[in-house]
Amino acid sequence: MGLYNNSLGRKGYLFVRNGTIITFLILFAVATIFPIYFMIISSFGDPVEAGAMSYSIFPSKISFESYKFFFNFSPHSWDWLLNSFIVAACITISNVFFATLAGYAFAKMKFKGKNILFAILLGSMMIPGQVTQVPLYILIVNIFNLQNTYTALIMPSLVTVYNIFLVKQFMSSIPVEIIEAAKIEGCSQPKIFWHIIMPLSKTVMAVLAILTFMAAWNDFFWPFLVTNTMDMQTIQVGLKNFRFANTTYFAPMMAGATISAVPMFILFFSLQKYFLEGVTVGAVKG
Amino acid sequence: MNQTLTKRKKLRLESDSGWGYAFIAVALIAFSLFTAYPVINAFMISLQKYAPLGSTYVGLENFINSFQDELFWKALKNTLVYTLLTVPMNILLSFLIAILIIPFKKRTQTVFKAIYYLPAVASGVALSVVWLWIFDPLKSGIANQVVGFFGLGNQNWLGSSATAMFSLVIMSWLSSHGTAIIIYLAALLGIDNSYYEAAEIDGATFLQKLWYIVVPFLKPTTLFLLVTGVIGSFQVFQNAYLMTGGGPDHATTMVGLLIFNNAFTYFEFGEAAAQSLLLAVIIAIISFIQFKFFGNDVEY
């Protein structure tokens, strides 16, 4: 029973139907991941200028020359990866801690102005990023004079409203009785948070950490705006510079793209469950 | 008894208060500094001609200029075209795939979910680099080989103003639909089996079940995806920036890109701020209309 009728009796019909569906699903899946496949396969080609070559869907040989070419492009190629990692790690840690803290306060604590404050936060999510872009740039670069620093890369993303919202949604399902009981026992709020709430919220914290890390790693425009020397750039900005400097080198460009994406692929495949779960945590009961 | 209870309640309220503010302090400071202040500041900048050492007040000039700027209207039109071509199609594709995935076992579902989600993990810059080569205008380019297979001639893809926008649209169609698929799947699992059973007793076909049970039940989900999709699409410009730079002949200049260029290529901060506020108003109006028209019988 269900949407599909699986009790039609004839086994052959069921087989043909499911086979057709699977074929369609696979075809669309192939189309969806083709760019990524193409990127990885092509990155093993030789670093020759494009004009003379033709693309192949299957690898003819495996060489790491293009990767060497990419890393030789700038003395700071490795710094880009390191910078991306430092920035993404700092943003992730601070978001996990402060968003969980604030999310807990908004979900379970009672204090004056709580609802109004939360409504303001929620409302701010409707404002497109373009509105804050220019004033934020002026604030960080012209007023705080932080251009080209880690502080500039990290600070604006210290704790995002979306993450607070995500945690608050999750925390609503924690029974109030646990917290009340702890209070009666004389437990203070920081202790409740540390010993009761945090262990109960591991899932949402993991989801939040992964999504935040990925967003920070893949962010392009902000690092692009606030960095102006190669040694401070992140991998995404570096990749863009590489592309504009070597417009005809096909394989090295694919190698660069692969390098920028592979850490996220590893993260995705090892923590897939949390990625897929993360999608529904904030959305379904939004 | 009653009195002591209210007293205790009061006490608890007070004892929460201090820690409550402490817990949200960092979040609130970050929010005020990096969201609230910039939003307020955007209004001020939009009324000025910005200069690093002392801006001059120009009133509504930036807004009037934007309205008189042909490029602003063209960018709006491009954004609208892009949104109309991508958002409904992407929702339809996600819905279709979710429906097709649902009869299979959990394991199979997870594999497909992961595959469809995967492109979302790669950075926009990496994907734009790859798509740039897929859209290689030479005969050997992948996209040209595909259309060649169907008997069509060589296309210039991103290089011609006739096809540039459509190239970006294709890229969106074949990007990650994982998020929408997963959201749809979760909603599909929430439909109680008894509805299907009742329909089957009445002799309903698959398509009838789909139309009379699934579609109405998933309406809130569809509305959610539609509203967030349109909001997102109106701000999209990373692909346009990285792949076409808005060209050729401004055929792919979206509002987001126009604002970005005004701000950080020409350093016309005032005009950029004005246009960003106009964009915010447009997005708010469109979201409101969507709720008004599609959300009247949606329960939350």
Interface residues (C-beta under 8 A of the other chain):
Chain A: M1 G2 L3 Y4 N5 N6 N18 I21 I22 F24 L25 F28 A29 A31 T32 I33 F34 P35 I36 F38 M39 S42 S54 Y55 F98 A99 L101 A102 Y104 A105 F106 M109 K110 F111 K112 K114 L117 I120 L121 S124 M126 I127 P128 G129 Q130 V131 T132 Q133 V134 P135 L136 Y137 I138 L139 N142 M155 P156 L158 V159 V161 I164 K183 S188 Q189 P190 F193 M214 W217 N218 F220 F221 L225 Q236 L239 K240 R243 F250 M253 M254 G256 A257 T258 S260 A261 M264 F265 L267 F268 Q272 F275 L276 V279 T280 A283 V284 G286
Chain B: R12 L13 S15 D16 S17 W19 G20 Y21 F23 I24 V26 A27 L28 A30 F31 L33 F34 T35 A36 Y37 P38 V39 N41 A42 I45 P52 L93 I97 I99 L100 I101 I102 P103 F104 T110 F112 K113 A114 I115 Y116 Y117 L118 P119 V121 A122 S123 G124 V125 A126 L127 V129 V130 W131 L132 W133 I134 D136 S140 G141 I142 L174 S175 S176 H177 G178 T179 I182 I183 A186 A187 L188 I191 N193 Y196 E197 E200 F206 K209 L210 I213 V214 T221 F224 I231 F234 Q235 Q238 L242 V255 G256 I259 F260 A263 F264 F269 A272 A273 Q275 S276 L277 L279 A280 I283 A284 S287
